Amino acid sequence: MTFKAITLGLLLSAATLPVTAFADDTLRKDIASDYDANLEALFTHFHQNPELSFRESKTAARLATEIKAFGFDVTEGVGGTGIVAVLKNGAGPTIMMRADMDGLPVKEDSGLSYASTATQIDRDGVEKPVMHACGHDVHITSLVGAARQMAARKDQWSGTLVLIGQPAEELISGARAMLEDGLYTRFPKPDYALGFHVSAGIPTGRLEVPQGIAMSSSDSVDIIVKGVGAHGASPHKGIDPVLVASQIVVSLQSVVSRSIAPLDPGVITVGSIHGGNKHNIISDEVKMQLTVRSDSPKVRTQLLDSIDRVVKGVAISLDVPKNLMPEVIRSKTQSTPATINDEATADRVISVFEAKLPKGSLYSQPRQGMGAEDFSYFIEPETGVKGVYFWVGGTPAKKVDDAPSHHSPFFKVQPEPSITLGTEAMVLAALHLFETK
């Protein structure tokens, strides 16, 4: 499936149901008032107190406290530090809204008056600086805003609303952890799932709803290249793992360029390579870390299988003995399939945004990279859950071209328009989807 531009034809497709006047004219004003009274301070708190993946205990507790106040039944500790909030409101579909909670091990240098100075001991026992360098503080603040508005508008919808605060999106592990802990068995299973990500590369006041592919798959792969140590002046007496690793790095680039169809996206990046400790010593080991991205299960399998083939082939070509063959290790936790929006449901969400948001709010641009998201686990085909994942602009239009990237120490978004639009979009989408199952 490929991204398709938003067109009038899509909005008038058979899958798009008519938008009725479920939303009162005060929704935007109510969200703005809530931002001034509550959400601005809450966002500042979350931004100044970020926590690392699977370490979001205080964030989860605060999120749970906020949502409980609106009458939701909240369960904490799901999938580690995740929370699940349920509000039952009669017969009807079940809709899930998801927000991720974790920050990143980045020292903030944004220049903001409320910049994070937090540090935290990570799972590896090392104390690290922590920053919301990807906007998850916007997501959880908007989730609280949406909870307030949905609870106040129970007369406008019927069904069950499930809100989740998800841990460890940055490790692409938290969604799977929540599912393994019974998210879809212990709690009402959703018919529809909604999620959004603030984007520094989209102007504030604008949002983008992809048709089909929203995010790529991601797999973390480790390669351990073994060798035999020797003096650097006598390389013939050893097996040089640095040479083997170097050949592997170069050869891996031929996988995408020569094994994958030119119009099928795929990326293999060697993000880390370490070996040796002195100029004149041939080491006995090199460790490599890779990220692998694709947009389809077929290409994903091709890429991963090709890594095994290339690594073995290079080692054989350089006369590495069988007992020293490199080891390829695919992460069982840091991996996720592609996030693919249900097109009919995306059509419905687009239609309500067109009808209820200011003219020109919808935005479309070519994909700029192959970022990944574990929201995909919630909406995999075998779950039967229809999902829509969209983007909300976070940078004033005049500054988009120079906006710092996500995961940068300089990352920042404009909170007020990001949070209020994210909240409004989630509420509008949910109210529309509650109309029919």
MIKE-54638 format. One record per atom (N, C-alpha, C): residue in one letter; x, y, z. Coordinates in steps of 0.02 Angstrom, whole numbers, plus 50000, padded with zeros to 5 digits. Layout:
<recs>
AXYZ
...
</recs>
This chain:
<recs>
M500424994150000
M500005000050000
M500445006250000
T500245011349966
T500645017349962
T500245023449985
F500605028750002
F500275034950022
F499895037849963
K499285040049974
K498885043249922
K498695050149945
A498755054849901
A498585061749918
A497855062249936
I497705066849981
I497015068050000
I496655071849944
T496125068949920
T495765072049866
T495025072149881
L494665076149843
L493945076449851
L493635069649837
G493925066049789
G493655059449773
G493675054849833
L494225055149873
L494255050949932
L493715052849981
L493605059349989
L493115061550037
L492415059550018
L492295058449954
L491625056649932
L491575049149917
S492095045349938
S492085038149923
S491545034749962
A491375028649941
A490835024949972
A490985023450045
A491635022950062
A491825021250130
A491715027050178
T491645033050152
T491575038950194
T490845040150211
L490685039850275
L490005040950296
L489875048450307
P489275050750301
P489135057950309
P489295060250380
V489525066350384
V489685069350449
V489075073050474
T488845071250532
T488265074550560
T488485079750611
A488005083550635
A488165089250679
A488225087150751
F488685082050765
F488745079650833
F489145084550877
A489585088350847
A490035092550887
A489735099550896
D489675101650959
D489395108250970
D489915113550952
D489685119650942
D490125125050919
D490625127250972
T490535124751033
T490965127051087
T491585122751098
L491655117351059
L492205112651071
L492885116251069
R493015119951017
R493675123251011
R493785128251067
K493255131951085
K493315136751139
K493425133251206
D493085127551216
D493175123851278
D493885121251285
I494165118851229
I494855116351231
I495345121951244
A495225127751214
A495665133551225
A495635135751299
S495045135651327
S494965137551398
S495315132451443
D495245126151425
D495575120851463
D496325121451459
Y496575123351401
Y497305124351394
Y497545129751442
D497195135351442
D497395140951485
D497345139151559
A496825135351577
A496695133951647
A497095127951673
N497215123051629
N497495116751653
N498065113851611
L497955113551545
L498415109651503
L499095112851495
E499125119451495
E499785122751488
E500235120851546
A499975121251607
A500375119451666
A500545112051666
L500075107951644
L500195100751642
L500755099051593
F500725102251534
F501245101151484
F501935103151512
T501965108951544
T502605111151572
T502865106151623
H502415103451663
H502615098351712
H502905092251677
F502545089751627
F502785083851591
F503455085251557
H503525091251527
H504145092751491
H504735093151539
Q504625095851598
Q505175096751645
Q505335090351684
N504895085451679
N504985079251717
N504935073051673
P505335072751620
P505305066951575
P505605060851608
E505395055051584
E505665048751610
E505815044051551
L506315039851561
L506545035351509
L506075029351500
S506165025951445
S505735020351426
S505715014951481
F505095012751497
F504965007951550
F505175010651619
R505295017151623
R505445020451686
R504955026251699
E504365025951666
E503915031751667
E503415031551726
S503655029451785
S503205028251842
S502855034651865
K503225040051873
K502915046351896
K502475049351843
T502685048851780
T502265051351725
T501605047551723
A501645040951728
A501045036851726
A500585038351785
A500875039351844
A500465040851903
A500105047451895
R500455052451869
R500125059051858
R499585058551805
L499725054951751
L499235054051698
L498615050451725
A498725045251766
A498165041551795
A497745045951840
T498065050051881
T497705054551926
T497275059451887
E497555062351835
E497185067251794
E496565064051764
I496635058151735
I496085055051699
I495555052151746
K495765049751804
K495285047351853
K494785052751872
A495005058851873
A494575064451894
A493975065351848
F493995062551788
F493445063251740
F492965057251742
G493065052751789
G492605047151796
G492825040751762
F493425040451737
F493685034351705
F493905029251758
D493835022951742
D494095017551782
D494815016251758
V495305017751799
V496005017751778
V496385011951810
T496755008351769
T497195002951792
T497915004851776
E498335004451826
E499045006051816
E499464999751812
G500085000551789
G500554994951787
G500434989851732
V500104991951678
V499964987351623
V500574987451575
G500854981751563
G501454981451521
G502044984851551
G502074984851618
G502624988151653
G502374994551685
T502395000051647
T502195006551674
T501595009551637
G501275005651595
G500715008351556
G500085009151598
I499635013551575
I498995014251608
I498435013051557
V497875010551581
V497275009551540
V496685012651576
A496335017151543
A495755020551572
A495135018851530
V494595016951563
V493995014751528
V493405018951552
L493015021351504
L492395024951519
L491835021851477
K491385018351511
K490815015151477
K490225019851477
N489915020351417
N489375025151409
N488835022151364
G488565016351384
G488035013251347
G488275008851291
A487795006751249
A487945002351193
A488295006151136
G488715002651100
G489055005851043
G489755003151035
P490115005750987
P490795003350975
P491275005151031
T491845002051031
T492385003651078
T492945007151039
I493135012851064
I493655016851031
I494235018051079
M494835016951056
M495435017851096
M495835023851072
M496045028051119
M496505033551105
M497165031851140
R497705032451104
R498365030651132
R498835036651132
A499215037351187
A499755042251191
A500355038851221
D500945040051193
D501565037251220
D501875042151270
M502235039451320
M502435043451378
M503175044751385
D503605040751352
D504315040851370
D504705046451337
G505235048451373
G505715053251346
G506325049651319
L506845053451304
L507455050751274
L508065052551315
P508595048551311
P509225050151347
P509615055551310
V509335061551311
V509635067351276
V509665073151325
K510215076851326
K510275082851368
K509985088751330
E509465091751357
E509105096951321
E509525103351314
D509505106151254
D509855112451240
D509405116751196
S508755116751212
S508255120251171
S508215127751184
G508475129851241
G508425136951260
G507755138851289
L507305134051298
L506645135451326
L506705136951400
S506275141351424
S506285143151495
S506105137351540
Y505735132551512
Y505525126751550
Y505905120451529
A506505121351503
A506895115551479
A507025110551535
S507065104251515
S507195098951563
S507925099051586
T508015098051651
T508685096951679
T508705090151713
A508205085951699
A508135079551732
A508675074551712
T508845070251759
T509255064351745
T508905058351776
Q509075052451752
Q508755046451778
Q509215040451766
I509205035751811
I509595029651802
I509205025051755
D509505023351700
D509175019351649
D509205011951668
R508905007751626
R508885000651641
R509574997451642
D510065000651610
D510744998051610
D511145000251671
G510815003851717
G511145006051778
G511535012551771
V511515015651714
V511895021751701
V511425027751708
E511645032851744
E511255039051750
E511335043151686
K510765045351659
K510775048851595
K510335055151598
P510495060251558
P510035065851551
P509415063551515
V508845066851529
V508225064851498
V507865070951471
M507575070051411
M507235075551377
M506645072851337
H506105076551335
H505565075051288
H505765077951220
A506195074251185
A506465076551122
A506085073951062
C505475071351074
C505065068951019
C504335070751027
G504175074851077
G503495077451083
G502995073051119
H503225067951155
H502755063751191
H502405067451247
D502705072951271
D502365077151320
D501755080451290
V501785082051226
V501185084651191
V500645079351188
H500835073251174
H500355067851165
H499965066351229
I500325065751285
I499975064051347
I499565069951374
T499795076051360
T499395081851380
T498755082151339
S498805080751275
S498205080651233
S497735074951253
L498015069351276
L497585063851298
L497165066051358
V497465069751404
V497085072351461
V496555077251436
G496735081551388
G496245086251361
G495675082651327
A495825077351289
A495295073551256
A494855069951306
A495155067351360
A494765064051412
A494265068751443
R494485074851457
R494035079751487
R493445081351440
Q493595082451376
Q493065084251329
Q492585078551315
M492845072451311
M492415066751298
M491955065351358
A492235066051418
A491825065051479
A491285070351484
A491435076451463
A490945081951466
A490415081351412
R490535077151362
R490075076551305
R489775069551300
K489645066451355
K489375059651355
K488685059251322
D488355064951319
D487695064951286
D487765064851210
Q488375065551183
Q488485065751111
Q488755059151083
W488875054251126
W489135047851101
W488905042151145
S488925036251115
S488725030251151
S489205024651134
G489465021351185
G489945015951175
G490445015751232
T491045013451218
T491565012951269
T492195016451244
L492465020751286
L493085024351269
L493655021651312
V494195019651279
V494785017051313
V495375021751298
L495695024151350
L496285028351342
L496895024551369
I497445024751333
I498045021551358
I498635026251358
G499015026051412
G499665029251416
G500175023851406
Q500525023951350
Q500965018451331
Q501695019851348
P502025015051379
P502745015851391
P503165014051330
A503785016051332
A504325013251290
A504195013251216
E503885018451190
E503825018851116
E504515019751085
E504955023351120
E505615024551092
E506025018251085
L505835013051121
L506155006451113
L505735001951069
I505205004751039
I504695001051001
I504544994251035
S504424994751100
S504304988851141
S503684989251185
G503454995351200
G502924996251248
G502244993751226
A502074994651162
A501424992351138
A501364984751144
R501884981251124
R501884974051129
R501844971851202
A502194975351246
A502174973651317
A501474974351345
M501104979551325
M500424980451349
M499964975051322
L500044973251259
L499634967951230
L499774961251264
E500404959851278
E500584953651311
E500324953451383
D500204959351411
D499934959751479
D499164960151479
G498864958551422
G498134957851421
G497744964051400
L498044968651364
L497684974651344
L497034973151309
Y497044968151265
Y496444966551226
Y496034960751255
T496244958351314
T495854953051347
T495604955151415
R496004958751452
R495804961151518
R495354967351514
F495394970851458
F495024977151449
F494614976751385
P494124981051376
P493724980851314
P494174981551252
K494094976951206
K494494977151144
K494194982351097
P494594986751070
P494324992151028
P494114989750959
D493614993050932
D493454992350861
D493894997050820
Y494055002850850
Y494465007950817
Y495005010250866
A495595011850839
A496135014550879
A496395020950846
L496495026050886
L496725032550862
L497375034450897
G497835037250859
G498445039850888
G498715045350843
F499105049950873
F499415055150832
F500115056650858
H500495059850815
H501175062050833
H501255069250812
V501495073350859
V501655080250841
V502275080050796
S502295084550747
S502845084750699
S503145091750694
A503795092150706
A504135098550698
A504175100650625
G504055095950580
G504105097350508
G503455099250475
I502915100150515
I502265102150489
I502065108650524
P501785113450487
P501595119850519
P501045118950571
T501075123050622
T500545123050671
T499875124750638
G499335121850665
G498675122850636
G498525118150579
R498995113850561
R498895109150506
R498975102050532
L498645097350500
L498735090350516
L498715086150454
E499015080150458
E499075075750400
E498825068850419
V498385066150377
V498115059450388
V498335054950330
P498845050750339
P499055046450284
P498525041350265
Q498495039950202
Q498085034450177
Q498555028450166
G498435023050202
G498875017350196
G499475017950243
I500075017750215
I500685017950255
I500735024450294
A500795023850361
A500915029650403
A501635029750428
M501885023850447
M502565023250471
M502855016550448
S503515016250443
S503855010250418
S503955005150474
S504134999150454
S504344994150503
S505044995850526
S505234992950583
S505914993950608
S506154987650643
D506764985750629
D507074980050663
D507784981850683
S507954980250745
S508644981250768
S509014974650761
V509604975050731
V510004969050719
V510714970250745
D510974965450782
D511674965750805
D512084960550767
I512694962350748
I513144957650716
I513794957450756
I513994951550775
I514624950650809
I515104947250761
V515624950850741
V516124948250694
V516724945850735
K516884939550728
K517434936550767
K518074936050725
G518624936250760
G519274935850726
G519794932550770
V520414933050748
V520984930550787
V521484936250794
G521624938050856
G522074943650868
G522784942450845
A523114947750825
A523804947250802
A524124954150803
H524774954450790
H525114960850785
H524914964150719
G524834970650721
G524634974250660
G525144973850605
A525764972350622
A526284971550571
A526304964550541
S525904960050570
S525894953150545
S525174950750536
P524804954050491
P524084952450484
P523964945250460
H524454942150428
H524364935450402
H524324930250458
K524524932250519
K524504927650575
K523844928050614
G523404932250592
G522754932850626
G522184932950576
I521594934050601
I521004935150559
I520714941850580
D520724946650536
D520564953550553
D519804954850551
P519474955350607
P518754956450608
P518564963450584
V519024968250588
V518894974950564
V518814974850488
L519244971050454
L519194970450382
L518544966950363
V518374961550398
V517754957950383
V517154962450394
A517154966050450
A516594970550466
A516534976050413
S517094978750391
S517084984050341
S516784981650275
Q516964975550255
Q516694972650194
Q515934971450202
I515734969450262
I515014968350274
I514634974850267
V514894980250295
V514554986750291
V514454988750218
V514974988150179
V514924990150108
V514444985550070
S514504979050082
S514094974250046
S513354974850063
L513214976750125
L512504977450144
L512144982650103
Q512504987750080
Q512174992950042
Q511944990449973
S512224984949951
S512004982149887
S511334978549893
V511144976949955
V510504973449965
V509924977749940
V509904984049963
V509364988449942
V509434990349869
S510044991749847
S510134994249779
S510064988849726
R510184982449745
R510184977249694
R509734971249709
S509454970849769
S509034965049785
S508294967049794
I508174973349808
I507494975849820
I507264979749759
A506634978749739
A506374982449681
A506444990049692
P506624993749640
P506775000849647
P506215005049678
L505585002949669
L505025006849695
L504795004449763
D505134999449792
D504974997049859
D505455000149909
P505205004149956
P505655007250004
P505995002250050
G506635003550064
G507004999350111
G507645002950132
V507835001950195
V508445005050221
V508805000150266
I509464999550257
I509884996150305
I510425001050326
T510425002950389
T510925007750414
T511325004550469
V511985004850463
V512435002650517
V512545008750561
G512225008650619
G512255014550662
G512825014450711
S513125008650722
S513665008150771
S514135002550751
I514785003950757
I515284998750744
I515874999950791
H516054994850829
H516584995550879
H517034989350877
G517694990550878
G518164985050880
G518874987550888
G519264983950927
G519964985750936
G520064991250987
N520704991951008
N520854997251057
N521555000251049
K521924998250996
K522585001150986
K522795000650913
H523215005450892
H523405006050822
H523684999550793
N524124996250830
N524504990750801
N524304983850827
I523674983450849
I523414976950872
I522804975050830
I522824969250799
I522234966650766
I521794963450819
S521184966050826
S520744963750880
S520444956950864
D520084954150911
D519774947750899
D519004948250894
E518744954550893
E518014955150889
E517814962250869
V517304962650828
V516984969050810
V516234968250820
K515924973250852
K515204973050863
K514874978550821
M514324976650788
M513964981350744
M513234981450765
Q512924987350757
Q512214988150771
Q511874991150710
L511334988050687
L510984990150626
L510264991850641
T509984996350601
T509264997250599
T509034995750528
V508474992150523
V508224989850458
V507504992350451
R507344995750395
R506684998750385
R506384996550319
S505714995750320
S505354994050258
S504624996050267
D504254995450212
D503534997250213
D503084991250201
S503364985350191
S502944979450178
S503254973350211
P502844968550231
P503104962350261
P503584958650214
K503434958850149
K503854955350101
K504564958250100
V504604964850094
V505264968050091
V505624967350158
R505244967650212
R505544966850279
R505894960050283
T505554954850262
T505854948150263
T506464947750217
Q506404950750157
Q506964950750110
Q507584953950141
L507484959750172
L508054963350201
L508384959350257
L507984956650302
L508264952950358
L508614946650336
D508314943050289
D508634937050263
D509274938650225
S509264944250189
S509864946250151
S510444947950196
I510304950750255
I510844952150302
I511204945750322
D510814940450336
D511114933950353
D511554931550295
R511294932150234
R511654929650175
R512294933550164
V512254940150167
V512844944350154
V513384943250207
V513184943050269
V513674942050323
V514044935450315
K513684930250302
K513994923650293
K514434923550231
G514174926450177
G514544926450114
G515194930250118
V515184936150151
V515804940050158
V516304936150200
A516074933150254
A516524929450297
A516854923650259
I516464920150220
I516734914550181
I517244917150130
S517084922750097
S517534925450046
S518194927650075
L518214929350139
L518824931550172
L519144925850213
D518914919750200
D519214913750228
D519154913350305
V518594915950330
V518464915150402
V518244907950415
P518564904350460
P518384897350472
P517684896650502
K517394890750495
K516704889650516
K516604891050590
N517094889550631
N517014890550703
N517044897950723
L517204902350675
L517234909550689
L516734913450646
M516244910150619
M515744913550578
M515404919150618
P515294925050588
P514954930450624
P514264928350648
E514054931350702
E513404929850732
E512924935750717
V512344934150690
V511824939250675
V511254938250725
I511104943450762
I510594943050815
I510044948150801
R509444945750788
R508874950150778
R508534951450845
S508434957650862
S508104959250925
S507394956550927
K507214953550983
K506534950950992
K506074956251021
T506354961651045
T505944966851077
T505944973451038
Q506514975451013
Q506554981750976
Q506414980650902
S505794979050888
S505584978050819
S504834979450814
T504624981650756
T503914983150746
T503744982750672
P503144980250656
P502934980450586
P502754987550565
A502614988450502
A502414994950476
A501724996850505
T501635003350515
T500985005950537
T500585007650475
I500045004050464
I499635004850403
I498925006850423
N498735012850406
N498055015150422
N497535011250383
D496965009950416
D496395007150381
D496105012550336
E496095011450271
E495925016850224
E495205019250232
A494735014750242
A494045016850250
A493955021150312
T494285019150367
T494235023050429
T494605029650421
A495165029550387
A495515035850374
A495085040650333
D494715037950285
D494255042150246
D493755045650292
R493485041850339
R492995044650385
R493305050150428
V493915048950452
V494255053950493
V494405060150452
I494635059250391
I494755064950347
I494115068950336
S493565065450326
S492935068850311
S492715073250370
V492805070850430
V492595074950488
V493075080750499
F493715079650485
F494195085250490
F494035090550438
E493865088450378
E493675093250326
E493055097250345
A492595093850378
A491955097050395
A492005101550457
K492415099650505
K492395102850570
K492985107350586
L493555106350553
L494135110450567
L494155116350519
P494535121650535
P494595127350490
P494825125250421
K494585128750370
K494765127250302
K495525127450294
G495795122550258
G496515122250247
G496905118750301
S496545115650350
S496895112250404
S497265105950381
L496975102550332
L497295096350309
L497915097950267
Y498425094050278
Y499085095250250
Y499325088850216
S499695089550162
S499965083750128
S500665085250103
Q501125080550115
Q501805081250091
Q502095074350080
P502585073750035
P502905067250026
P503245065050091
R503265058650104
R503605056150163
R504345057950160
Q504605060150217
Q505285062550220
Q505785057350245
G505545051650266
G506005046650293
G505615040250309
M505935035850346
M505635029350362
M505615028350437
G505335033350472
G505245032750544
G504755027050560
A504815024450620
A504395018750641
A504025020350705
E503515016450718
E503055017450775
E502765010750796
D502755009350861
D502465002950880
D501705003250891
F501395008850874
F500665009150869
F500415003650823
S500845001550777
S500664996250729
S500424989850762
Y500694988250820
Y500494982050853
Y499754982150872
F499494988050888
F498794988650908
F498314987350850
I498564988450788
I498114988150730
I498344983150677
E498744978350697
E498934973150649
E498314969550623
P498324967350561
P497714964250532
P497404958750574
E497824954750606
E497544949150645
E497154951550707
T497264957850729
T496884960350787
T496164962150769
G496054963850705
G495384966050684
G495234973150704
V495714976650732
V495614983650754
V495784988350696
K495324992850680
K495434997650626
K495765003950655
G496345005450629
G496735010950659
G496855016750612
V496925022650643
V497135028650607
V497655032350649
Y498225033350618
Y498785036950650
Y498925043050608
F498935048950639
F499015055050600
F499525059750632
W499665065150597
W500175069950618
W499865076750632
V500125080150683
V499895086750702
V500495091550700
G500415097150666
G500965101850658
G501185105050723
G501855106050730
G502115108750793
G502555114850787
T502665117350725
T503125122950715
T502785128450674
P502845134750694
P502555140150653
P502805139650581
A502355141150534
A502505140150463
A503165143350441
K503305149250466
K503915152850445
K504555149650471
K504495145050520
K505085142050550
K505175134650533
V504705131950494
V504715124750480
V505375122650446
D505605126550399
D506205124550361
D506825124050406
D506825127650460
D507405127650505
D507275124050570
A506725120450574
A506535117150637
A507035111650654
P507275111250717
P507705105750737
P507345099050730
S507715093950716
S507415087450706
S507185084350772
H506745079550767
H506565075450824
H507185071750849
H507225070450913
H507785067050946
H508405071450951
S508345077750933
S508895082450939
S508865086051007
P509435087951036
P509425091751098
P509105098651089
F509045100851026
F508745107351011
F507995106950995
F507725100850997
F507025099750977
F506555103951020
K506065106950987
K505525110351023
K504945111350976
V504345111351004
V503745112850967
V503365118251004
Q502905121350970
Q502485126551001
Q501915123051037
P501905123151103
P501425118951140
P500695120451127
E500495126751132
E499775128351130
E499425125951067
P499645127751007
P499295125350948
P499365117850937
S499915114950959
S500015107750951
S499525103850995
I499485105851058
I499065102351106
I498325103351091
T498125109551076
T497415110851065
T497165107551001
L497575107650947
L497355104350886
L497365096750894
G497875094150928
G497895086950940
G497285084650980
T497105088451030
T496515086851071
T495885087151030
E495795092550992
E495195093350952
E495135087850900
A495685086150868
A495665081050816
A495475074250845
M495755072450902
M495585066050933
M494845065850952
V494595071250980
V493885071451000
V493425071150940
L493575075050888
L493155074850828
L493145067950796
A493735064950790
A493775058250760
A493375053150801
A493465053350866
A493115048550909
A492365049450906
L492125055650911
L491405056750908
L491105054250843
H491455055250788
H491215053050724
H491205045350719
L491735042150744
L491765034950740
L491275031650788
F491085035050840
F490575032250886
F489885031950855
E489785035550800
E489115035850770
E488885029150744
T489345025250714
T489175018550690
T489775014050700
K489635007650708
K490185002850717
K490425000450650
</recs>
